[in-house]
Amino acid sequence: MSRVLFLFLVCAACTGKDPYNPGTPIGTFHVVGTLAKNECSSAPLPNPWEFDVKLSRDGSTLYWIQGGLPVQGHLDASSHTTMTSSDSRDLRAADPGHKLPACTVRRDDTLDATLGPDPVTAFTGALGYTFTPTDDSDCSDQLESSGGGFSTFPCGVSYAITGTKVDRRPQY
């Protein structure tokens, strides 16, 4: 565990706030995404794509909670937000024997959404992903022309999304 993450978790523990569940819960939403753009692959992507996400709020800050640390964005007066996050992953390790650098791809995520009126029971928007190799990478073997899964780099995928609040109370 990195020192920064450790310090973040220790400081969060001191405040009594859970960094994985910030703010006041709005609810769990079932999201249905309709594929709007696929520049990344000739292989079919899920369409529709369905998943669940938790939303919470602290003043004008909205949190999108799905797995790891939440992503946050500012809600304006129209209940609109734009959230971004990035992550890099090694798709292939370096091969020193062939003098081939690693293939590391950065994924930039963008959510552009508008919540329904209070109490929030739905939202609409767009969810996009952009994939770009890092400057020190060689990802030519990850292209479809070389047997990989990507048509081109950089590339993007986007979905038009709707989220509907779901009742998560136990059924008896």
C-alpha angles and dihedrals in degrees: 000000000000119000092240093054090045092052091046092053093044091050091047090051090052091056093048090236121130107229089204094054108033126169130009114317117250092183147262116298130200107222125205116192125196114204109249101168137009115179094152108070145011087218114099117260124208110284112203097026114197131191142141127248134180120227126199135171140212109185107302093346116101120198125207106203118193119141111315130029112336123257114229138202140172118261112217126208089276092055090250124142140177118203129185135187136168136204134175126214134184108238091181131010121237116274106213092180090063094033089242119149121221121273106237118174125196116214115204114196124199127187119189109182144156122208123220120244122292125310084047112224100155146016137192133201148101132292118200138182127197121193119203129167114235116252094255094050135101107204099160090117089058092065120101089240087065096041097271130122103251126085093202144339130270097030140157142216124193138180133196103228140198123187125200123192112245129207108240097182114128115264115229 
